Amino acid sequence: FVALLSPIRSMYALIYPEQYAIATHAYSSNIPPIVLHLAGMATLSFIFFLTFSFFIFRKTTGQAGKNQEAYTGLEKTIKRKLTFPFYLIDPLKRKKPIGRFRNPVFITELRSKLFGKPKFILRGLALSIIISMCILLLVSTQYGDSLKADYVRMVAVIFQIAMIALLAPAVSSGSITNELTSGTFLLLRTSTISSITVVTGKLKAAFLYVMIFLVSSLPVFLALAYLESTSSYWRVGAWVGVLVIAAILFICAGLFFSSICTKTEVATALSYGFAALICVVTLGGITFSSQLTPYAQTVMLTLNPIVAALQITSDKMFADLPLIMNNPLWQNYLILTGILCIILTLFSAIRVHHIFRKRN
């Protein structure tokens, strides 16, 4: 019953009822699965609506916000550290001057957007680790004694790529448009900061932000390393390479769309559209394999990070596809994605340079 809350599971039961009945031999209810799914969705929607209404209409306490002023006194410093022993990042502490050889845009992004909300980062990181471990436990419980290492690899890798595709576009899609709407670019034009410095600084800050959440992959990669033999440890490194290059690609795409759009909403929509094109639409190389030539199918699947990660998982996957440049598909993915990242970064820098020179 819990599994039927998933729309994918319910659609599978609707389209392939015989296979679903065989797969779930313990299911003995006479109620159709699609009815159970709709009833569950209606119940959850009603519960969420009641919760939403409760918090909207409840009376506010009217408490004033905390005064966040910079401090330098030793007594107050010791008091705060003793009061918050696990407060790793203190936004009220006086910041050090930016170094001569540091990117000022990168430091500003960290101070204002990234480390300015430490509680959100720590809670998001903890939630990502919990979800990651729960997925491994669910896979292990589902298959029981017949659990194979390939199942754990596939579920773990797909989860990490999905996290990147959902997080990276939102981080970078408002980098330039927010500066335009707030008028900060007028101040940047009066400084000696170049357009490439602005783009690389925002790119580094967004990448660091995504990498903090990808720390949740550590339990998964440790489990994958445990399942591998010593001679196959290169697979774990290849998975990390695919995840990192996919994160850079989505960040560069979000930064590019942010530079050509005037509104953050439009840039965010285009960024997620690009992520969907890369992760979902390119899977048409599998769905429409009969209508495509083997070479066209290979080119289409080369753009997909999920396919590249799955080929690393097993040498037998996509082994029938022709080789391009005599390289496996996942190696071509790393090369092609790296080229796309460079192109998108250059286009973003050119666009920012044009904005600097534009006179309103």
VMD Tcl script that draws the C-alpha trace (Angstrom):
set ca {
  {0.00 0.00 0.00}
  {2.85 2.38 0.79}
  {4.52 1.62 -2.54}
  {1.33 2.52 -4.40}
  {1.71 6.13 -3.25}
  {4.37 6.40 -5.92}
  {2.88 7.56 -9.24}
  {5.44 5.44 -11.12}
  {4.35 2.30 -9.28}
  {0.67 3.03 -9.84}
  {1.18 3.72 -13.56}
  {3.10 0.46 -13.87}
  {0.20 -1.38 -12.26}
  {-2.22 0.36 -14.63}
  {-0.29 -0.31 -17.84}
  {1.06 -3.79 -16.99}
  {-1.47 -5.34 -14.57}
  {-0.34 -8.94 -15.15}
  {3.34 -8.23 -14.50}
  {2.40 -6.16 -11.46}
  {0.29 -9.01 -10.05}
  {3.20 -11.41 -10.49}
  {5.71 -9.01 -8.92}
  {3.47 -8.33 -5.91}
  {2.16 -11.81 -5.22}
  {1.39 -10.83 -1.61}
  {-1.11 -8.19 -2.74}
  {-4.57 -9.65 -2.07}
  {-6.90 -6.61 -2.07}
  {-9.78 -6.42 -4.55}
  {-9.42 -2.63 -4.84}
  {-7.61 -1.59 -8.05}
  {-4.14 -0.11 -7.43}
  {-4.97 3.14 -9.21}
  {-7.90 3.70 -6.82}
  {-5.62 3.19 -3.83}
  {-3.13 5.65 -5.30}
  {-5.75 8.34 -5.88}
  {-7.21 7.82 -2.41}
  {-3.74 8.08 -0.86}
  {-2.93 11.24 -2.80}
  {-6.25 12.81 -1.79}
  {-5.64 11.94 1.86}
  {-2.10 13.35 1.86}
  {-3.24 16.50 0.05}
  {-5.95 17.05 2.66}
  {-3.47 16.58 5.52}
  {-0.96 18.98 3.95}
  {-3.70 21.54 3.31}
  {-4.81 21.39 6.93}
  {-1.22 21.82 8.08}
  {-0.74 24.75 5.74}
  {-3.97 26.37 6.94}
  {-3.01 25.89 10.58}
  {0.32 27.70 10.20}
  {-1.18 30.43 8.02}
  {-4.04 31.35 10.34}
  {-2.35 30.89 13.69}
  {-1.58 34.02 15.69}
  {1.96 35.36 15.51}
  {3.89 35.98 18.70}
  {5.26 39.30 17.52}
  {8.78 38.65 18.75}
  {11.39 41.04 17.46}
  {14.30 39.73 15.46}
  {17.70 39.30 16.97}
  {20.12 42.17 16.67}
  {23.02 40.98 14.54}
  {25.88 43.35 15.10}
  {29.55 42.70 14.61}
  {31.52 42.16 17.81}
  {35.19 42.13 18.71}
  {35.23 41.71 22.49}
  {36.89 38.62 23.96}
  {34.23 38.19 26.66}
  {31.35 38.07 24.19}
  {33.33 35.74 21.91}
  {33.89 33.21 24.70}
  {30.24 33.48 25.77}
  {28.96 32.76 22.28}
  {31.32 29.84 21.78}
  {30.24 28.29 25.07}
  {26.57 28.88 24.30}
  {26.79 27.34 20.84}
  {29.40 24.57 21.05}
  {28.30 23.16 17.70}
  {27.88 26.48 15.91}
  {30.59 25.90 13.31}
  {30.07 29.11 11.34}
  {29.34 32.39 13.13}
  {27.92 35.05 10.75}
  {28.34 37.83 13.38}
  {32.09 37.48 13.66}
  {34.11 40.28 12.10}
  {35.38 39.12 8.71}
  {39.01 39.24 7.68}
  {40.03 41.46 4.75}
  {39.98 39.81 1.33}
  {43.45 38.65 0.31}
  {45.34 40.23 -2.55}
  {45.25 37.10 -4.71}
  {41.74 35.97 -3.82}
  {38.71 36.39 -6.05}
  {36.63 39.15 -4.38}
  {33.41 38.01 -6.06}
  {33.95 34.48 -4.77}
  {34.55 35.72 -1.21}
  {31.51 38.00 -1.37}
  {29.30 35.15 -2.57}
  {30.47 32.96 0.29}
  {29.88 35.62 2.92}
  {26.51 36.83 1.69}
  {24.84 33.68 0.31}
  {26.68 30.52 1.25}
  {27.99 30.76 4.81}
  {25.47 33.41 5.77}
  {22.93 30.61 6.39}
  {24.88 27.92 8.27}
  {21.83 26.29 9.84}
  {20.24 25.71 6.43}
  {23.44 24.13 5.12}
  {23.90 21.82 8.12}
  {20.27 20.76 8.12}
  {20.26 20.18 4.36}
  {23.47 18.17 4.60}
  {22.07 16.02 7.40}
  {18.84 15.48 5.45}
  {20.75 14.45 2.33}
  {22.82 11.92 4.29}
  {19.68 10.48 5.92}
  {17.90 10.12 2.55}
  {21.00 8.56 1.03}
  {21.26 5.95 3.79}
  {17.51 5.26 3.71}
  {17.67 4.51 -0.01}
  {20.41 1.95 0.57}
  {18.38 0.36 3.37}
  {15.24 0.24 1.23}
  {17.09 -1.42 -1.62}
  {18.63 -3.96 0.74}
  {15.28 -4.70 2.36}
  {13.43 -4.95 -0.97}
  {15.68 -7.60 -2.44}
  {16.59 -9.40 0.80}
  {18.88 -12.38 0.31}
  {18.86 -11.94 -3.48}
  {20.40 -8.47 -3.26}
  {23.00 -7.84 -5.94}
  {25.68 -5.19 -5.86}
  {24.48 -3.80 -9.19}
  {21.15 -2.76 -7.65}
  {22.87 -0.76 -4.92}
  {25.21 0.86 -7.44}
  {22.46 1.90 -9.83}
  {20.12 3.30 -7.17}
  {22.92 5.15 -5.38}
  {24.38 6.74 -8.51}
  {20.98 7.77 -9.93}
  {20.07 9.36 -6.59}
  {23.23 11.46 -6.53}
  {22.78 12.64 -10.13}
  {19.15 13.52 -9.41}
  {20.28 15.59 -6.42}
  {22.73 17.50 -8.61}
  {20.12 18.10 -11.31}
  {17.68 19.50 -8.73}
  {20.13 21.61 -6.74}
  {22.71 23.01 -9.17}
  {20.36 24.99 -11.48}
  {18.68 26.72 -8.54}
  {22.04 27.77 -7.08}
  {23.48 29.47 -10.16}
  {20.43 30.60 -12.16}
  {20.03 33.80 -10.16}
  {23.70 34.78 -9.98}
  {23.61 37.53 -12.63}
  {19.92 38.44 -12.67}
  {19.94 39.14 -8.92}
  {22.85 41.52 -9.42}
  {20.97 43.30 -12.22}
  {17.71 43.68 -10.30}
  {19.46 44.87 -7.13}
  {21.63 47.38 -8.98}
  {24.91 45.86 -7.80}
  {26.30 45.78 -11.34}
  {26.40 49.55 -11.33}
  {28.92 49.36 -8.50}
  {30.91 46.58 -10.18}
  {31.26 48.70 -13.32}
  {33.09 51.37 -11.31}
  {35.64 48.83 -10.01}
  {38.59 47.16 -11.73}
  {37.00 43.71 -11.55}
  {36.85 42.05 -14.97}
  {33.94 40.07 -16.36}
  {35.88 36.80 -16.24}
  {36.57 37.42 -12.54}
  {32.86 37.88 -11.90}
  {31.92 34.71 -13.77}
  {34.64 32.51 -12.24}
  {33.90 33.83 -8.74}
  {30.22 33.00 -8.98}
  {31.02 29.67 -10.60}
  {33.38 28.69 -7.78}
  {30.90 29.74 -5.09}
  {28.04 27.76 -6.66}
  {30.28 24.73 -7.15}
  {31.37 24.84 -3.50}
  {27.73 25.10 -2.45}
  {26.78 22.00 -4.44}
  {29.84 20.09 -3.24}
  {28.82 20.66 0.38}
  {25.58 18.81 -0.27}
  {27.39 16.13 -2.24}
  {29.26 15.24 0.94}
  {26.16 13.18 1.59}
  {27.50 10.84 -1.09}
  {30.28 9.66 1.22}
  {28.22 6.86 2.87}
  {27.11 5.72 -0.57}
  {30.61 5.70 -2.02}
  {31.95 3.88 1.04}
  {29.26 1.23 0.50}
  {30.15 1.04 -3.19}
  {33.85 0.69 -2.37}
  {33.00 -2.12 0.05}
  {31.08 -3.96 -2.69}
  {33.93 -3.63 -5.16}
  {37.05 -5.70 -5.38}
  {40.44 -4.08 -5.04}
  {41.01 -4.15 -8.79}
  {37.73 -2.28 -9.44}
  {38.28 0.71 -7.16}
  {38.67 2.83 -10.29}
  {34.89 2.66 -10.71}
  {34.36 4.72 -7.56}
  {36.74 7.39 -8.87}
  {34.98 7.37 -12.23}
  {31.59 7.82 -10.53}
  {32.95 10.80 -8.61}
  {34.27 12.25 -11.89}
  {30.85 11.92 -13.55}
  {29.11 13.56 -10.59}
  {31.56 16.45 -10.41}
  {31.53 17.19 -14.15}
  {27.71 16.97 -14.19}
  {27.53 19.48 -11.33}
  {29.88 21.86 -13.16}
  {27.81 21.56 -16.35}
  {24.50 22.41 -14.65}
  {26.12 25.29 -12.75}
  {27.66 26.69 -15.96}
  {24.31 26.36 -17.73}
  {22.51 28.18 -14.92}
  {25.11 30.93 -14.96}
  {24.80 31.27 -18.74}
  {21.01 31.54 -18.67}
  {21.27 34.01 -15.80}
  {23.50 36.23 -17.95}
  {21.16 36.29 -20.95}
  {17.88 36.68 -19.04}
  {16.57 39.72 -17.20}
  {14.46 37.82 -14.65}
  {15.52 35.11 -12.24}
  {12.32 33.13 -12.84}
  {13.01 32.83 -16.56}
  {16.65 31.90 -15.98}
  {15.65 29.24 -13.44}
  {13.06 27.76 -15.82}
  {15.58 27.59 -18.67}
  {18.20 26.05 -16.36}
  {15.85 23.29 -15.26}
  {14.79 22.80 -18.87}
  {18.43 22.27 -19.80}
  {18.85 19.80 -16.93}
  {15.74 17.92 -18.09}
  {17.09 17.87 -21.64}
  {20.36 16.34 -20.50}
  {18.97 13.86 -17.97}
  {15.59 12.89 -19.43}
  {15.24 13.78 -23.12}
  {18.53 12.16 -24.09}
  {17.20 8.87 -22.71}
  {15.17 8.80 -25.92}
  {18.23 7.10 -27.37}
  {17.02 4.01 -25.49}
  {13.29 4.51 -25.97}
  {13.52 5.18 -29.71}
  {16.46 2.90 -30.43}
  {14.61 1.22 -33.29}
  {14.13 4.56 -35.11}
  {17.74 5.73 -34.65}
  {20.98 4.55 -36.15}
  {23.49 3.04 -33.69}
  {25.81 6.03 -34.15}
  {23.01 8.56 -33.52}
  {21.92 6.57 -30.48}
  {25.47 6.64 -29.11}
  {25.80 10.39 -29.61}
  {22.47 10.98 -27.89}
  {23.29 8.80 -24.89}
  {26.77 10.29 -24.55}
  {25.20 13.49 -23.21}
  {23.40 11.69 -20.39}
  {25.21 11.45 -17.00}
  {22.97 8.60 -15.83}
  {23.96 6.46 -18.82}
  {27.64 7.27 -18.27}
  {27.39 6.30 -14.59}
  {25.53 3.08 -15.40}
  {28.15 2.06 -17.94}
  {30.80 2.51 -15.25}
  {28.69 0.28 -13.01}
  {28.80 -2.64 -15.43}
  {30.95 -3.28 -18.49}
  {28.05 -5.14 -20.13}
  {25.72 -2.13 -20.16}
  {25.58 -0.37 -23.55}
  {28.42 -2.59 -24.77}
  {26.66 -3.12 -28.11}
  {26.87 0.58 -29.03}
  {29.63 1.63 -31.43}
  {32.69 3.37 -29.99}
  {33.38 7.03 -30.75}
  {37.07 7.98 -30.90}
  {37.71 4.43 -29.67}
  {36.62 5.44 -26.15}
  {33.90 4.04 -23.89}
  {30.74 6.08 -23.64}
  {31.48 7.43 -20.15}
  {34.90 8.74 -21.19}
  {33.34 10.55 -24.16}
  {30.80 12.00 -21.72}
  {33.58 13.50 -19.59}
  {35.29 14.98 -22.66}
  {32.12 16.38 -24.23}
  {30.80 17.77 -20.95}
  {34.12 19.45 -20.23}
  {34.00 21.17 -23.63}
  {30.42 22.32 -22.99}
  {31.43 23.75 -19.60}
  {34.23 25.79 -21.19}
  {31.93 27.08 -23.95}
  {29.16 28.08 -21.52}
  {31.65 29.82 -19.23}
  {33.13 31.81 -22.11}
  {29.70 32.84 -23.36}
  {28.75 33.93 -19.83}
  {31.91 36.03 -19.55}
  {31.22 37.64 -22.94}
  {27.66 38.44 -21.90}
  {28.80 39.95 -18.58}
  {31.41 42.01 -20.45}
  {28.63 43.30 -22.70}
  {26.55 44.24 -19.65}
  {29.55 46.11 -18.20}
  {29.94 48.14 -21.37}
  {26.24 48.80 -21.84}
  {25.17 52.34 -21.02}
  {21.63 52.78 -19.74}
}
mol new
graphics top color blue
foreach p $ca { graphics top sphere $p radius 0.5 }
foreach p [lrange $ca 0 end-1] q [lrange $ca 1 end] { graphics top cylinder $p $q radius 0.2 }
display resetview
